[in-house]
Amino acid sequence: MDNIKAELFNYSKKLYKGIENQLKRADRDIITAADGRLKIGHEGAKKGSFIYLLYDKNDKLLYVGETGETIKKRLKSHGSGSHSVKNSEMFNNVSYIKYLKTEKANALSPMERKMIEQAFTIHLKPKYYNGQVWKY
C-alpha cells in the first residue's frame, strides 16, 4: 500500500509541476466584483473550464477546486457549493486565486477537472478539503 501512495504522490507532483507555470493569478475581490457579461470583464467571472487554488494573504494554500461555470459563481453564489456560504471562514481569508482556464475548444471535462483537482490536493495539501479542515 505504501508503494501505491508513493506513486500517487509522485504522479500528483509531476502533474502539478507540468501545469504550475500556466496558472494565472488574480485578487479575489477583482474576480468577485467583475461582471462576466462585459467583454472587458475578468475571465474568472466568465464561463469556462477552471481549476483554481485559493490562497490567503500569507501565501498559504487554503483550497483547490474545479468548476465548469465561473470562479466568481463558485465562490460567491448562494446555494450548493458556494464557498462564501458553506465555509465563510475560509472564504473571508482568501486573498488571491491562482487558476487555469482552458478554452472552449480544449475545455476539460468534469472528470478531467476533478482528476487534476484531486492530484493537486494530494500534492499540495491545502488547509481545507471538501468543506473541512484537512487532517494530515
C-alpha positions as CSV (number, residue, x, y, z in Angstrom):
1,M,0.0,0.0,0.0
2,D,2.9,2.4,0.7
3,N,4.1,1.9,-2.8
4,I,0.7,3.0,-4.2
5,K,0.7,6.1,-2.0
6,A,4.2,7.0,-3.2
7,E,3.2,6.5,-6.8
8,L,0.1,8.7,-6.3
9,F,2.2,11.4,-4.7
10,N,4.8,11.3,-7.4
11,Y,2.1,11.4,-10.1
12,S,0.4,14.4,-8.5
13,K,3.6,16.2,-8.0
14,K,4.5,15.7,-11.7
15,L,1.1,16.8,-12.8
16,Y,1.3,20.0,-10.7
17,K,4.8,20.8,-11.9
18,G,3.6,20.4,-15.5
19,I,0.7,22.9,-15.0
20,E,2.2,25.2,-12.4
21,N,3.7,27.7,-15.0
22,Q,0.4,28.0,-16.7
23,L,-1.5,29.2,-13.7
24,K,-2.7,32.8,-13.7
25,R,-3.1,35.0,-10.6
26,A,-5.9,37.4,-9.6
27,D,-7.1,39.0,-6.4
28,R,-10.3,37.5,-5.0
29,D,-12.0,40.9,-4.9
30,I,-11.3,41.6,-8.6
31,I,-13.0,38.3,-9.6
32,T,-15.9,38.5,-7.3
33,A,-16.6,42.2,-8.3
34,A,-16.2,41.5,-12.0
35,D,-19.1,41.4,-14.5
36,G,-18.6,38.4,-16.7
37,R,-21.1,39.7,-19.2
38,L,-18.7,42.5,-20.2
39,K,-16.1,42.0,-22.9
40,I,-13.6,43.7,-20.5
41,G,-14.8,41.6,-17.5
42,H,-12.3,39.4,-15.7
43,E,-12.0,35.9,-17.3
44,G,-12.6,34.4,-13.8
45,A,-16.1,35.8,-14.0
46,K,-16.7,34.4,-17.4
47,K,-17.9,30.8,-18.1
48,G,-15.2,28.3,-18.7
49,S,-13.4,25.2,-17.5
50,F,-11.3,26.1,-14.4
51,I,-9.0,24.6,-11.9
52,Y,-8.5,27.1,-9.1
53,L,-6.3,27.4,-6.0
54,L,-7.3,29.8,-3.1
55,Y,-4.6,31.5,-1.1
56,D,-4.5,33.7,2.0
57,K,-2.5,36.9,2.4
58,N,0.4,34.8,3.7
59,D,0.6,32.7,0.6
60,K,-0.8,29.7,2.4
61,L,-2.9,27.4,0.1
62,L,-6.4,27.2,1.5
63,Y,-8.3,25.2,-1.1
64,V,-8.1,23.5,-4.5
65,G,-11.3,23.4,-6.6
66,E,-12.7,23.0,-10.1
67,T,-15.7,24.3,-12.0
68,G,-17.3,24.2,-15.4
69,E,-19.0,27.5,-14.7
70,T,-17.2,30.6,-13.4
71,I,-14.8,31.1,-10.5
72,K,-17.0,34.0,-9.4
73,K,-20.1,31.9,-9.3
74,R,-18.3,29.1,-7.5
75,L,-17.0,31.5,-4.8
76,K,-20.0,33.8,-4.3
77,S,-23.3,32.3,-5.4
78,H,-25.8,31.2,-3.0
79,G,-26.7,27.5,-2.8
80,S,-24.8,24.2,-3.0
81,G,-21.1,24.5,-3.4
82,S,-20.8,28.2,-2.5
83,H,-17.6,28.9,-0.6
84,S,-18.9,32.1,0.8
85,V,-21.9,30.4,2.3
86,K,-20.7,26.9,3.2
87,N,-17.3,27.9,4.5
88,S,-17.3,31.6,5.2
89,E,-14.2,31.4,7.4
90,M,-12.2,30.1,4.5
91,F,-13.7,32.5,2.0
92,N,-13.1,35.5,4.2
93,N,-9.4,34.6,4.4
94,V,-8.9,34.2,0.6
95,S,-6.6,37.0,-0.7
96,Y,-5.9,35.8,-4.2
97,I,-6.6,33.0,-6.6
98,K,-4.3,31.1,-9.0
99,Y,-6.2,29.4,-11.8
100,L,-6.0,27.5,-15.0
101,K,-8.7,28.2,-17.6
102,T,-9.0,26.0,-20.7
103,E,-10.5,27.5,-23.8
104,K,-13.8,26.1,-25.2
105,A,-12.1,24.0,-27.9
106,N,-9.9,22.4,-25.3
107,A,-12.2,22.5,-22.3
108,L,-11.5,19.9,-19.6
109,S,-14.3,17.5,-19.0
110,P,-15.7,17.3,-15.4
111,M,-13.8,14.1,-14.9
112,E,-10.5,15.6,-16.1
113,R,-11.0,18.7,-13.9
114,K,-11.8,16.5,-10.9
115,M,-8.7,14.4,-11.5
116,I,-6.5,17.4,-11.6
117,E,-8.2,18.9,-8.5
118,Q,-7.6,15.7,-6.6
119,A,-3.9,15.4,-7.8
120,F,-3.2,19.0,-6.7
121,T,-4.9,18.3,-3.4
122,I,-2.7,15.2,-2.8
123,H,0.5,17.1,-3.7
124,L,-0.2,20.5,-2.1
125,K,-2.3,19.5,0.9
126,P,-4.5,22.7,1.2
127,K,-5.7,23.7,4.6
128,Y,-9.4,23.0,3.6
129,Y,-10.6,19.9,1.8
130,N,-14.2,19.1,1.0
131,G,-15.5,21.8,3.3
132,Q,-13.4,20.5,6.3
133,V,-10.0,21.4,7.7
134,W,-7.5,18.9,6.2
135,K,-6.2,16.4,8.8
136,Y,-2.7,15.3,7.9
